[in-house]
């Protein structure tokens, strides 16, 4: 079999510097090149920053509980919301998804590791580095950046105290490093998926998660260089007196918005595509049915990739954009609903006439799908120019965005954690605590994000530290929801920590799922299948079809039982 | 199991058809009802643009409700009736797809969003032609305004000046104000100017929003259609005291407007009261705690100063 292995066998001999790796907890604190270690490192770091970002959000919601700015100074509020957005995007969502990429891609395609293990470890270690830089900005004179996660100039280049090292400077540095880390990750993920699939795994036998990961990482490769260029110019404007974006020096503040959104709108798809992958993996397992319309779902991922790169101006409809451009970008934005709709209907088709098992991961996926349909509809509203002119830059956008980012993507993250936790830790989670986590999260997120839509329709701008009394009702509800979400993380943390420490031992395939990763022991050995890479003979998700996924499936299963 | 033909052994089941038909009718009624509710979720309509925006939003709410409820019903049905009983380890129906259905659910959403897009482009065009009228008459400039009685002549151009963090309105008649007064049912021409950073000219009751971009003068036009006092909010984040940067638009009758202009010119130019300046002074008194911000720009010198405590309609 070994001659057919499509990757360089040297990968198998990539160094694991900490001796006795599988049982040595120190490997999680080292420059380890094992993708499964790196995956857990990513996820652990990102969950820490989820708590940091959540804490910032709760202080913000505390401030917004009453109309005047009475809990914190408005300048402090600006810093809090800037850091909340930055932490949640760059230190929670991107890292957590790269964690899943690391954990899932190699086992799912039968590869022993990533294509470039050292690059992979370097990409990870940049995350704590820029995390520390970003957190350090709380400590510099003047506090952290307070110009929003868009950092639009001229506000972002005003530098009130005149120090060279200031919050905005550190913010740009952190974001640029995050971009470098993401590009390094993207090179790795794309190469691995393209070059290292198991024998017999053609494109259309690849799990949807790998399709979506490839689609998302393609966006990273196309879009991130543009943002990084914009960030460098912003840094020069801020620190070295250039005037790329300063009108008094002949620059144009609108130019930055193009640089920023050319990447930062697709960035939402970088985050949501892998979650579409998670939905596509989880629904078949717990509905006990093949994924409905696998081929179309796979192709739709790349339709989204392509369209995501030509919609960015919809963030600038009221910035002085000419009418023809508004119309063009409205149409492209609306078109994204089509491939996205295909996926939604495919998941509904997967559920139809299934045998649903409402486990925690299934509940989070169902909840996430429900919220995503709602967010898709408000997304179409926002794409429509005349409506966007009214609700753009109001809380309607905040509500829409959080319904996507939290109530869909983060739900998917939780689903993925519960679903694959047994595989990669070798321990089962507690079902009761998981369901409690779901119920509290679902209630909290509806309470938090639904009233925001209403406040936005009535005309409450986003990013305000104080507001007119007529918005108080919606804000009180939203704040209660935010605090409930804070409470909801407790059962999650208790569950994860105690399950890992003393949960029941997980079998190789606790959910009777179909997929290469479930043919490995739990947790998988360092090199996954090693030199016994199975030959894939069928497409994924063969539930109820009575077919084998790989050649000699029984012997592969037996090996996984023996190794465990 | 494996013998099941490619997914659609189409045998019309009258009960199922009736059930689906009832669900569709109920969904249609619910969607229609939802689309009628939107006016309660929005501020009063006070400009010529507002009804177009609201109708488009109502249309999207109706279509969106139909799709959302439809999908939610399918999910709810499967959760209620396709649950695996405890200890049932069987698989569901092994349906891998249905090409015809997949084509339908690609084309139907495509048609729906394109229809919405075409309609929205038409609305865009209508809104643009409302503005176009101004451009036609713009040769005559604003000098004529004071003399012309309730004509089609537009008001203005009124300079709208955004600063960190105040609004100032300068009328061609020479009035300086921090409150924007406009005559009802007459086109008003504005020139949006920012003195420092990006700001957003946003009047929710008008359903209009336009950014002020430093380095550019942006010509803008609107027609208020309802008398009242409406909030004007800064919608583009502008730094430190961004949220305090709001004032009122007063829409009044032609006569009241003219009287206000004449009265305003008799008053002295005084520095305006300014929420951001007050907050800044408060901060200085408390030992300048908080994170860095540029100090507020000096309040503009105005004839008429807005009173933020006056109740507003929207």
HADDOCK unambig.tbl for C-alpha pairs under 7 A between the chains (distance, minus, plus):
assign (segid A and resid 73 and name CA) (segid B and resid 290 and name CA) 5.92 0.50 0.50
assign (segid A and resid 74 and name CA) (segid B and resid 240 and name CA) 6.39 0.50 0.50
assign (segid A and resid 74 and name CA) (segid B and resid 241 and name CA) 6.24 0.50 0.50
assign (segid A and resid 75 and name CA) (segid B and resid 240 and name CA) 5.01 0.50 0.50
assign (segid A and resid 75 and name CA) (segid B and resid 290 and name CA) 6.26 0.50 0.50
assign (segid A and resid 75 and name CA) (segid B and resid 291 and name CA) 5.41 0.50 0.50
assign (segid A and resid 75 and name CA) (segid B and resid 292 and name CA) 6.86 0.50 0.50
assign (segid A and resid 75 and name CA) (segid B and resid 293 and name CA) 6.70 0.50 0.50
assign (segid A and resid 76 and name CA) (segid B and resid 290 and name CA) 5.82 0.50 0.50
assign (segid A and resid 76 and name CA) (segid B and resid 291 and name CA) 5.52 0.50 0.50
assign (segid A and resid 142 and name CA) (segid B and resid 291 and name CA) 4.75 0.50 0.50
assign (segid A and resid 142 and name CA) (segid B and resid 292 and name CA) 4.25 0.50 0.50
assign (segid A and resid 143 and name CA) (segid B and resid 291 and name CA) 5.06 0.50 0.50
assign (segid A and resid 143 and name CA) (segid B and resid 292 and name CA) 6.49 0.50 0.50
assign (segid A and resid 147 and name CA) (segid B and resid 239 and name CA) 6.36 0.50 0.50
assign (segid A and resid 154 and name CA) (segid B and resid 197 and name CA) 5.22 0.50 0.50
assign (segid A and resid 155 and name CA) (segid B and resid 197 and name CA) 5.85 0.50 0.50
assign (segid A and resid 155 and name CA) (segid B and resid 238 and name CA) 6.26 0.50 0.50
assign (segid A and resid 155 and name CA) (segid B and resid 239 and name CA) 6.02 0.50 0.50
assign (segid A and resid 160 and name CA) (segid B and resid 292 and name CA) 6.11 0.50 0.50
assign (segid A and resid 160 and name CA) (segid B and resid 293 and name CA) 5.50 0.50 0.50
assign (segid A and resid 160 and name CA) (segid B and resid 294 and name CA) 4.99 0.50 0.50
assign (segid A and resid 161 and name CA) (segid B and resid 292 and name CA) 6.75 0.50 0.50
assign (segid A and resid 247 and name CA) (segid B and resid 214 and name CA) 6.51 0.50 0.50
assign (segid A and resid 247 and name CA) (segid B and resid 215 and name CA) 5.06 0.50 0.50
assign (segid A and resid 248 and name CA) (segid B and resid 215 and name CA) 6.92 0.50 0.50
assign (segid A and resid 287 and name CA) (segid B and resid 92 and name CA) 6.72 0.50 0.50
assign (segid A and resid 288 and name CA) (segid B and resid 91 and name CA) 4.64 0.50 0.50
assign (segid A and resid 288 and name CA) (segid B and resid 92 and name CA) 5.12 0.50 0.50
assign (segid A and resid 289 and name CA) (segid B and resid 91 and name CA) 6.40 0.50 0.50
assign (segid A and resid 289 and name CA) (segid B and resid 92 and name CA) 5.23 0.50 0.50
assign (segid A and resid 289 and name CA) (segid B and resid 93 and name CA) 6.39 0.50 0.50
assign (segid A and resid 289 and name CA) (segid B and resid 94 and name CA) 5.54 0.50 0.50
assign (segid A and resid 289 and name CA) (segid B and resid 95 and name CA) 6.94 0.50 0.50
assign (segid A and resid 290 and name CA) (segid B and resid 94 and name CA) 6.13 0.50 0.50
assign (segid A and resid 290 and name CA) (segid B and resid 95 and name CA) 6.42 0.50 0.50
assign (segid A and resid 290 and name CA) (segid B and resid 96 and name CA) 5.48 0.50 0.50
assign (segid A and resid 291 and name CA) (segid B and resid 96 and name CA) 6.32 0.50 0.50
assign (segid A and resid 292 and name CA) (segid B and resid 95 and name CA) 6.86 0.50 0.50
assign (segid A and resid 292 and name CA) (segid B and resid 96 and name CA) 5.08 0.50 0.50
assign (segid A and resid 292 and name CA) (segid B and resid 97 and name CA) 4.68 0.50 0.50
assign (segid A and resid 293 and name CA) (segid B and resid 96 and name CA) 6.08 0.50 0.50
assign (segid A and resid 293 and name CA) (segid B and resid 97 and name CA) 4.39 0.50 0.50
assign (segid A and resid 293 and name CA) (segid B and resid 98 and name CA) 6.91 0.50 0.50
assign (segid A and resid 318 and name CA) (segid B and resid 209 and name CA) 6.23 0.50 0.50
assign (segid A and resid 318 and name CA) (segid B and resid 210 and name CA) 4.96 0.50 0.50
assign (segid A and resid 318 and name CA) (segid B and resid 211 and name CA) 6.02 0.50 0.50
assign (segid A and resid 319 and name CA) (segid B and resid 210 and name CA) 6.21 0.50 0.50
assign (segid A and resid 319 and name CA) (segid B and resid 211 and name CA) 4.99 0.50 0.50
assign (segid A and resid 320 and name CA) (segid B and resid 211 and name CA) 6.88 0.50 0.50
assign (segid A and resid 327 and name CA) (segid B and resid 121 and name CA) 6.26 0.50 0.50
assign (segid A and resid 330 and name CA) (segid B and resid 117 and name CA) 6.99 0.50 0.50
assign (segid A and resid 331 and name CA) (segid B and resid 117 and name CA) 6.04 0.50 0.50
assign (segid A and resid 334 and name CA) (segid B and resid 113 and name CA) 5.91 0.50 0.50
assign (segid A and resid 338 and name CA) (segid B and resid 106 and name CA) 6.20 0.50 0.50
assign (segid A and resid 338 and name CA) (segid B and resid 109 and name CA) 5.92 0.50 0.50
assign (segid A and resid 338 and name CA) (segid B and resid 110 and name CA) 5.75 0.50 0.50
assign (segid A and resid 342 and name CA) (segid B and resid 105 and name CA) 6.49 0.50 0.50
assign (segid A and resid 342 and name CA) (segid B and resid 106 and name CA) 6.07 0.50 0.50
assign (segid A and resid 348 and name CA) (segid B and resid 74 and name CA) 7.00 0.50 0.50
assign (segid A and resid 348 and name CA) (segid B and resid 75 and name CA) 6.74 0.50 0.50
assign (segid A and resid 351 and name CA) (segid B and resid 78 and name CA) 6.38 0.50 0.50
assign (segid A and resid 352 and name CA) (segid B and resid 78 and name CA) 5.91 0.50 0.50
assign (segid A and resid 353 and name CA) (segid B and resid 78 and name CA) 6.95 0.50 0.50
assign (segid A and resid 353 and name CA) (segid B and resid 82 and name CA) 5.78 0.50 0.50
assign (segid A and resid 353 and name CA) (segid B and resid 92 and name CA) 6.22 0.50 0.50
assign (segid A and resid 353 and name CA) (segid B and resid 93 and name CA) 6.01 0.50 0.50
assign (segid A and resid 354 and name CA) (segid B and resid 82 and name CA) 5.72 0.50 0.50
assign (segid A and resid 354 and name CA) (segid B and resid 92 and name CA) 4.13 0.50 0.50
assign (segid A and resid 354 and name CA) (segid B and resid 93 and name CA) 6.07 0.50 0.50
assign (segid A and resid 355 and name CA) (segid B and resid 82 and name CA) 5.47 0.50 0.50
assign (segid A and resid 355 and name CA) (segid B and resid 83 and name CA) 5.18 0.50 0.50
assign (segid A and resid 355 and name CA) (segid B and resid 84 and name CA) 4.46 0.50 0.50
assign (segid A and resid 355 and name CA) (segid B and resid 91 and name CA) 6.24 0.50 0.50
assign (segid A and resid 355 and name CA) (segid B and resid 92 and name CA) 4.93 0.50 0.50
assign (segid A and resid 356 and name CA) (segid B and resid 79 and name CA) 6.99 0.50 0.50
assign (segid A and resid 356 and name CA) (segid B and resid 82 and name CA) 5.97 0.50 0.50
assign (segid A and resid 356 and name CA) (segid B and resid 83 and name CA) 4.41 0.50 0.50
assign (segid A and resid 356 and name CA) (segid B and resid 84 and name CA) 5.17 0.50 0.50
assign (segid A and resid 357 and name CA) (segid B and resid 83 and name CA) 6.36 0.50 0.50
assign (segid A and resid 357 and name CA) (segid B and resid 84 and name CA) 5.85 0.50 0.50
assign (segid A and resid 370 and name CA) (segid B and resid 72 and name CA) 6.86 0.50 0.50
assign (segid A and resid 373 and name CA) (segid B and resid 68 and name CA) 6.34 0.50 0.50
assign (segid A and resid 374 and name CA) (segid B and resid 68 and name CA) 6.44 0.50 0.50
assign (segid A and resid 377 and name CA) (segid B and resid 64 and name CA) 5.54 0.50 0.50
assign (segid A and resid 381 and name CA) (segid B and resid 60 and name CA) 6.56 0.50 0.50
assign (segid A and resid 384 and name CA) (segid B and resid 120 and name CA) 6.35 0.50 0.50
assign (segid A and resid 386 and name CA) (segid B and resid 53 and name CA) 5.63 0.50 0.50
assign (segid A and resid 386 and name CA) (segid B and resid 124 and name CA) 6.55 0.50 0.50
assign (segid A and resid 387 and name CA) (segid B and resid 53 and name CA) 5.74 0.50 0.50
assign (segid A and resid 387 and name CA) (segid B and resid 57 and name CA) 6.33 0.50 0.50
assign (segid A and resid 389 and name CA) (segid B and resid 207 and name CA) 6.96 0.50 0.50
assign (segid A and resid 389 and name CA) (segid B and resid 208 and name CA) 6.01 0.50 0.50
assign (segid A and resid 389 and name CA) (segid B and resid 209 and name CA) 5.62 0.50 0.50
assign (segid A and resid 390 and name CA) (segid B and resid 204 and name CA) 6.69 0.50 0.50
assign (segid A and resid 390 and name CA) (segid B and resid 207 and name CA) 4.66 0.50 0.50
assign (segid A and resid 390 and name CA) (segid B and resid 208 and name CA) 5.65 0.50 0.50
assign (segid A and resid 390 and name CA) (segid B and resid 209 and name CA) 6.35 0.50 0.50
assign (segid A and resid 393 and name CA) (segid B and resid 235 and name CA) 6.08 0.50 0.50
assign (segid A and resid 393 and name CA) (segid B and resid 236 and name CA) 6.89 0.50 0.50
assign (segid A and resid 454 and name CA) (segid B and resid 41 and name CA) 6.51 0.50 0.50
assign (segid A and resid 457 and name CA) (segid B and resid 41 and name CA) 6.39 0.50 0.50
assign (segid A and resid 457 and name CA) (segid B and resid 42 and name CA) 5.58 0.50 0.50
assign (segid A and resid 458 and name CA) (segid B and resid 41 and name CA) 6.55 0.50 0.50
assign (segid A and resid 458 and name CA) (segid B and resid 42 and name CA) 5.14 0.50 0.50
assign (segid A and resid 458 and name CA) (segid B and resid 43 and name CA) 5.53 0.50 0.50
assign (segid A and resid 458 and name CA) (segid B and resid 204 and name CA) 6.94 0.50 0.50
assign (segid A and resid 459 and name CA) (segid B and resid 204 and name CA) 5.06 0.50 0.50
assign (segid A and resid 461 and name CA) (segid B and resid 235 and name CA) 5.55 0.50 0.50
assign (segid A and resid 463 and name CA) (segid B and resid 237 and name CA) 6.84 0.50 0.50
assign (segid A and resid 464 and name CA) (segid B and resid 242 and name CA) 6.76 0.50 0.50
assign (segid A and resid 464 and name CA) (segid B and resid 243 and name CA) 4.66 0.50 0.50
assign (segid A and resid 465 and name CA) (segid B and resid 243 and name CA) 5.84 0.50 0.50
assign (segid A and resid 466 and name CA) (segid B and resid 243 and name CA) 5.73 0.50 0.50
assign (segid A and resid 467 and name CA) (segid B and resid 243 and name CA) 6.90 0.50 0.50
assign (segid A and resid 543 and name CA) (segid B and resid 91 and name CA) 6.35 0.50 0.50
assign (segid A and resid 543 and name CA) (segid B and resid 94 and name CA) 6.47 0.50 0.50
assign (segid A and resid 544 and name CA) (segid B and resid 91 and name CA) 5.15 0.50 0.50
assign (segid A and resid 544 and name CA) (segid B and resid 92 and name CA) 6.61 0.50 0.50
assign (segid A and resid 544 and name CA) (segid B and resid 93 and name CA) 6.97 0.50 0.50
assign (segid A and resid 544 and name CA) (segid B and resid 94 and name CA) 5.15 0.50 0.50
assign (segid A and resid 545 and name CA) (segid B and resid 2 and name CA) 6.73 0.50 0.50
assign (segid A and resid 545 and name CA) (segid B and resid 94 and name CA) 5.99 0.50 0.50
